[in-house]
Amino acid sequence: MSARDNILARIRAAQGRAGAPTLQERTAVADYITAHPQGPRPQSDWEPVARFRDRALSLASTLAEVTSLARVPQAVASYLAGNSLPLAAVCWPEFKMLDWRGAGLAVEARAARHSDLVGITGCLCAIAETGTLMLLSGADTPPETSLLPETHIAVVDSNRIVRGMEDAWELMRAERPGALPRAVNFISGPSRTADIEQTLVLGAHGPYRVHIILVAAGEASRGMQT
């Protein structure tokens, strides 16, 4: 029995239940989640893309916009050159086929290592209300790529900007039924801390920089097919 199974078994034993959860129990939980109404939410009469843009910038992220996924490599190259950063990076496999070399970049599709300075990822969605990125861990979406490098570049499809956190979880459950990821990471700008004398320090527990490349709505998926 794994450590995880042992912990869950002890919890079930404390609840007076024996063995693994039955199909009836799992169905009851799924039905509860589906039927459970959302709690009160603040008014959100703003346009989601504009709201996300404003909130992301307020969190010290930087942002560029492109009209298609094919233009992402050049946008990445411009950002790196403009900030005197290395013209080399690692990326998630979904971006492997982009013309990185044509933009003057050396990009490898693999998980980041401690020596990598720039990581390029996508995201499940972005949250307009807070300017946050939602990333799921997985074999093709290694969390190291957004956590280890000093610079994190996130490619965001404008069509996948949701209004609030509730909508993000709903989207994840709809697209990953019965296959939840091991980890869900929420990224709201560069890593920061003010633990020491309330002095804000960036990059304490992750990237110093978060740069978002916003792809016009619906163009990200079409760009992958060209």
Phi, psi and chi 1 to 4 in degrees:
 res  aa     phi    psi   chi1   chi2   chi3   chi4
   1 MET       -  130.9  177.6 -178.3  -67.4      -
   2 SER   -72.2  165.1   67.4      -      -      -
   3 ALA   -60.0  -39.1      -      -      -      -
   4 ARG   -62.8  -47.7  177.0  179.3 -178.7  -85.2
   5 ASP   -62.7  -36.2  -69.1  -22.2      -      -
   6 ASN   -64.6  -43.7 -177.2   47.6      -      -
   7 ILE   -63.4  -46.3  -68.5  171.3      -      -
   8 LEU   -65.2  -36.5  -65.8  177.0      -      -
   9 ALA   -65.3  -38.8      -      -      -      -
  10 ARG   -67.2  -36.7  -69.4  168.7   60.9 -173.8
  11 ILE   -64.9  -44.9  -67.2  173.8      -      -
  12 ARG   -64.2  -37.7  -74.1 -176.5   62.1   78.7
  13 ALA   -63.7  -39.7      -      -      -      -
  14 ALA   -66.0  -25.9      -      -      -      -
  15 GLN   -87.5    1.1  -64.9  174.1  -27.8      -
  16 GLY    78.3   24.1      -      -      -      -
  17 ARG  -115.2  144.4  -58.4  176.1 -178.4  178.7
  18 ALA  -115.1  148.8      -      -      -      -
  19 GLY    74.1 -174.1      -      -      -      -
  20 ALA   -75.5  156.7      -      -      -      -
  21 PRO   -57.4  136.9  -22.8   33.2      -      -
  22 THR   -82.0  165.6   64.8      -      -      -
  23 LEU   -59.7  -36.7  176.8   60.0      -      -
  24 GLN   -64.0  -41.2 -176.8  178.3    3.0      -
  25 GLU   -65.4  -44.4  -72.0  176.3  -48.6      -
  26 ARG   -63.5  -39.8  -68.3 -178.9 -179.0  -83.1
  27 THR   -65.5  -38.9  -59.2      -      -      -
  28 ALA   -63.3  -40.7      -      -      -      -
  29 VAL   -66.0  -45.6  170.9      -      -      -
  30 ALA   -61.5  -40.5      -      -      -      -
  31 ASP   -65.6  -37.9  -70.2  -15.7      -      -
  32 TYR   -64.3  -45.3  173.1   80.9      -      -
  33 ILE   -62.2  -41.1  -67.5  174.2      -      -
  34 THR   -66.1  -40.9  -59.2      -      -      -
  35 ALA   -86.9  -19.3      -      -      -      -
  36 HIS   -66.8  123.1 -170.5   66.7      -      -
  37 PRO   -72.3  152.0   27.8  -35.3      -      -
  38 GLN   -70.0  151.2  -68.8 -173.9    2.7      -
  39 GLY   -76.4  178.9      -      -      -      -
  40 PRO   -59.8  142.4  -21.0   32.6      -      -
  41 ARG  -130.3  148.8  -62.9  176.1   62.4  173.5
  42 PRO   -68.0  159.4   24.0  -34.0      -      -
  43 GLN   -61.2  136.7 -175.8  175.8   -4.8      -
  44 SER  -135.2   70.0   57.7      -      -      -
  45 ASP   -91.7   12.6   53.3   -4.1      -      -
  46 TRP   -88.0  163.4   27.4 -101.4      -      -
  47 GLU   -82.2  126.9 -164.4  -80.9  -40.1      -
  48 PRO   -58.3  -44.7  -26.5   35.6      -      -
  49 VAL   -65.5  -44.2  175.5      -      -      -
  50 ALA   -64.2  -40.7      -      -      -      -
  51 ARG   -63.6  -45.5  169.7   74.2  173.2 -162.2
  52 PHE   -60.7  -43.4  172.4   74.9      -      -
  53 ARG   -58.0  -48.5 -175.1 -172.4  -60.8  112.7
  54 ASP   -65.0  -43.8  -67.5  -17.1      -      -
  55 ARG   -69.0  -39.1  -67.2  -61.0  -62.1  145.0
  56 ALA   -63.2  -43.1      -      -      -      -
  57 LEU   -65.1  -34.7  -67.7  173.5      -      -
  58 SER   -69.0  -17.9   74.7      -      -      -
  59 LEU   -94.2   10.5  -67.0  168.7      -      -
  60 ALA    77.8   12.1      -      -      -      -
  61 SER   -74.9  158.7  -66.1      -      -      -
  62 THR  -111.0  162.8   53.3      -      -      -
  63 LEU  -149.2  137.8 -169.9  144.5      -      -
  64 ALA  -130.1  155.9      -      -      -      -
  65 GLU  -124.9  138.1  -60.5 -175.7   53.7      -
  66 VAL  -129.8  159.6  -64.7      -      -      -
  67 THR   -89.7  -14.5   55.9      -      -      -
  68 SER  -156.6  161.7   70.2      -      -      -
  69 LEU   -64.2  -30.8 -167.2   63.7      -      -
  70 ALA   -61.4  -21.7      -      -      -      -
  71 ARG   -89.3   -2.0  -64.0 -179.2  179.4  -86.3
  72 VAL   -62.3  -46.1  166.1      -      -      -
  73 PRO   -55.4  -43.0  -29.5   38.6      -      -
  74 GLN   -66.3  -36.8 -171.3   55.9   55.9      -
  75 ALA   -64.7  -39.5      -      -      -      -
  76 VAL   -64.8  -45.4  171.1      -      -      -
  77 ALA   -60.7  -42.2      -      -      -      -
  78 SER   -63.1  -42.2  -63.4      -      -      -
  79 TYR   -65.2  -46.7  170.7   75.7      -      -
  80 LEU   -64.6  -45.3  -64.6  177.4      -      -
  81 ALA   -64.7  -39.3      -      -      -      -
  82 GLY   -67.8  -19.9      -      -      -      -
  83 ASN  -111.9   15.5  -72.0  -85.3      -      -
  84 SER    53.3   43.0  -59.1      -      -      -
  85 LEU  -104.5  159.1  -64.5  170.8      -      -
  86 PRO   -59.2  143.3  -21.4   32.7      -      -
  87 LEU   -91.2   45.8  -60.2 -179.4      -      -
  88 ALA  -142.4  147.4      -      -      -      -
  89 ALA  -160.8  171.2      -      -      -      -
  90 VAL  -116.5  154.4  -66.4      -      -      -
  91 CYS  -142.6  164.1   72.8      -      -      -
  92 TRP   -67.6  150.2  -79.7   -0.9      -      -
  93 PRO   -55.0  -29.1  -27.9   36.1      -      -
  94 GLU   -63.5  -17.6   65.6 -177.9  -84.1      -
  95 PHE  -105.5    9.2  -57.3  117.2      -      -
  96 LYS   -58.7  -36.5  179.5  179.9  179.9  178.8
  97 MET   -84.1   -1.8  -59.1  -52.1  -65.1      -
  98 LEU   -68.8  155.6  -66.5  179.9      -      -
  99 ASP   -83.4   70.7 -173.9   15.6      -      -
 100 TRP   -66.9  -43.8  -59.0  109.7      -      -
 101 ARG   -60.3  -38.9 -171.6 -178.0  -61.5  -86.5
 102 GLY   -63.8  -23.7      -      -      -      -
 103 ALA   -92.2    5.6      -      -      -      -
 104 GLY    81.4   22.1      -      -      -      -
 105 LEU  -114.0  149.5  -58.5  174.0      -      -
 106 ALA  -108.0  103.4      -      -      -      -
 107 VAL  -122.9  128.3  176.7      -      -      -
 108 GLU  -110.2  137.7  -62.2 -179.9   54.5      -
 109 ALA   -90.0   93.1      -      -      -      -
 110 ARG  -165.7  169.7   58.7  169.8  172.6   79.5
 111 ALA   -69.5  148.9      -      -      -      -
 112 ALA   -72.5  149.5      -      -      -      -
 113 ARG  -113.8  173.8  -62.6 -170.3  -75.6  -97.5
 114 HIS   -62.1  -23.7   71.4  -79.2      -      -
 115 SER   -86.9   -9.8   57.0      -      -      -
 116 ASP   -78.6  133.9  -66.2  -50.2      -      -
 117 LEU  -101.4  -18.7  -61.8  178.8      -      -
 118 VAL  -133.9  129.7 -179.9      -      -      -
 119 GLY  -122.9  134.8      -      -      -      -
 120 ILE  -116.3  123.7  -57.6  169.3      -      -
 121 THR  -132.4  170.1   75.4      -      -      -
 122 GLY  -102.0 -152.5      -      -      -      -
 123 CYS  -162.2  158.0   62.9      -      -      -
 124 LEU   -64.3  -45.3  174.9   75.2      -      -
 125 CYS  -165.2  173.4   64.2      -      -      -
 126 ALA  -123.3  148.2      -      -      -      -
 127 ILE  -107.6  114.2  -58.3  171.9      -      -
 128 ALA   -64.6  -41.5      -      -      -      -
 129 GLU   -57.4  -34.9 -175.2  177.3    4.1      -
 130 THR  -119.1   -6.1   58.2      -      -      -
 131 GLY    71.9   30.4      -      -      -      -
 132 THR  -104.0  146.6  -60.9      -      -      -
 133 LEU  -100.2  140.2  -54.0  173.3      -      -
 134 MET  -114.4  116.4 -178.0 -179.9 -171.2      -
 135 LEU  -118.4  138.4  -77.8   66.5      -      -
 136 LEU  -108.1  139.9  -51.3 -175.7      -      -
 137 SER   -78.0  154.5   65.7      -      -      -
 138 GLY   173.4  173.2      -      -      -      -
 139 ALA   -60.2  -36.6      -      -      -      -
 140 ASP   -99.4    1.5  -68.7  -29.0      -      -
 141 THR  -132.9   59.1   55.6      -      -      -
 142 PRO   -61.3  127.8   22.7  -33.6      -      -
 143 PRO   -65.9  -21.8   21.5  -32.5      -      -
 144 GLU   -57.1  -31.1  -60.9   95.0  -35.4      -
 145 THR   -66.4  -27.9  -51.4      -      -      -
 146 SER   -98.4  -12.8   65.6      -      -      -
 147 LEU  -106.3  -35.0  -61.7  174.9      -      -
 148 LEU   -83.4  -46.7  -70.8 -178.7      -      -
 149 PRO   -64.9  154.8  -22.4   35.4      -      -
 150 GLU   -69.1  -26.9  -66.8 -179.4   -7.6      -
 151 THR  -121.6  124.5  -59.7      -      -      -
 152 HIS  -111.2  122.6  173.0 -153.8      -      -
 153 ILE  -110.8  121.6  -61.5  176.0      -      -
 154 ALA  -112.5  127.7      -      -      -      -
 155 VAL   -94.6  121.1  179.8      -      -      -
 156 VAL  -121.5  123.4  178.4      -      -      -
 157 ASP   -77.5  121.6 -176.0  -13.1      -      -
 158 SER   -57.4  -26.2  -62.0      -      -      -
 159 ASN   -72.9  -11.2 -157.7   43.3      -      -
 160 ARG  -112.0   32.1  -65.5 -174.5   69.8   86.3
 161 ILE   -97.1  116.5  -64.4  177.8      -      -
 162 VAL  -101.3  166.5  -60.8      -      -      -
 163 ARG   -73.6  -49.8  -72.5 -172.8  171.1  -86.6
 164 GLY  -139.8  177.9      -      -      -      -
 165 MET   -59.3  -38.4 -175.8   76.1   69.1      -
 166 GLU   -59.9  -40.6  -62.8   87.8  -15.4      -
 167 ASP   -68.3  -33.8  -53.6  -57.4      -      -
 168 ALA   -65.3  -45.4      -      -      -      -
 169 TRP   -65.2  -38.7  -75.4  113.4      -      -
 170 GLU   -63.1  -40.7 -175.8  176.1  -18.0      -
 171 LEU   -64.6  -42.1  177.5   64.3      -      -
 172 MET   -62.6  -44.9 -173.5 -165.6   74.3      -
 173 ARG   -64.5  -36.0  -66.3 -170.3 -176.2  102.1
 174 ALA   -69.5  -37.7      -      -      -      -
 175 GLU   -91.2  -17.4  -65.9 -172.2  -10.9      -
 176 ARG  -126.1   54.2  -58.0  -71.6 -176.3   96.7
 177 PRO   -63.9  123.9   25.0  -34.6      -      -
 178 GLY    71.6    7.8      -      -      -      -
 179 ALA  -138.4   59.1      -      -      -      -
 180 LEU   -67.9  145.4  -61.8 -178.2      -      -
 181 PRO   -72.5  163.7   29.7  -36.9      -      -
 182 ARG   -69.5  -32.9 -174.2  175.4 -173.7 -176.7
 183 ALA  -142.1  144.7      -      -      -      -
 184 VAL  -121.2  121.6  177.6      -      -      -
 185 ASN  -110.8  131.1  -66.8  -45.0      -      -
 186 PHE  -108.4  125.7  -67.8   98.3      -      -
 187 ILE  -118.1  117.6  -62.1  174.3      -      -
 188 SER  -120.2   78.5  -60.5      -      -      -
 189 GLY    80.1 -175.5      -      -      -      -
 190 PRO   -61.9  154.8  -19.7   31.6      -      -
 191 SER   -61.1  142.2  168.5      -      -      -
 192 ARG  -153.6  157.0   67.6 -166.0   70.8 -158.2
 193 THR  -151.9  152.4 -177.0      -      -      -
 194 ALA  -133.5   32.3      -      -      -      -
 195 ASP   -65.6  -33.6  -69.9  -15.6      -      -
 196 ILE   -95.7  110.1  -58.6  176.1      -      -
 197 GLU    52.8   28.4  -62.8 -176.6   -9.6      -
 198 GLN    54.3   31.9  -63.0 -174.9  -12.0      -
 199 THR   -97.5  121.7  -60.6      -      -      -
 200 LEU   -71.9  126.8 -178.2   63.5      -      -
 201 VAL  -126.0  127.1  177.5      -      -      -
 202 LEU   -90.6  149.3  -63.1 -178.6      -      -
 203 GLY    79.3   19.2      -      -      -      -
 204 ALA   -70.2  -38.6      -      -      -      -
 205 HIS  -127.8   18.4  -50.9  -65.7      -      -
 206 GLY   174.9 -155.6      -      -      -      -
 207 PRO   -60.8  144.2  -24.7   35.4      -      -
 208 TYR   -74.8  -29.5  -68.9   90.4      -      -
 209 ARG  -130.3  140.2  -50.1  169.2 -164.8   87.0
 210 VAL  -126.6  116.5  172.0      -      -      -
 211 HIS  -114.7  126.2 -177.3   60.5      -      -
 212 ILE  -106.5  128.9  -62.1  167.5      -      -
 213 ILE  -108.5  111.3  -61.5  179.7      -      -
 214 LEU   -92.1  118.0 -157.4   57.1      -      -
 215 VAL   -96.0  135.3 -177.1      -      -      -
 216 ALA   -50.2  143.5      -      -      -      -
 217 ALA   -50.8  126.7      -      -      -      -
 218 GLY    82.4  -10.6      -      -      -      -
 219 GLU   -83.9  -21.2  -65.9  -61.3  -36.8      -
 220 ALA   -63.3  -48.6      -      -      -      -
 221 SER   -68.2  -35.8   58.1      -      -      -
 222 ARG   -69.2  -36.3  -76.8 -163.6  -74.2  -89.2
 223 GLY   -63.7  -31.1      -      -      -      -
 224 MET   -68.9  -19.5  -68.1  -59.7  -71.9      -
 225 GLN   -93.5   -5.4  -61.2  169.8    2.4      -
 226 THR   -91.6      -   59.3      -      -      -
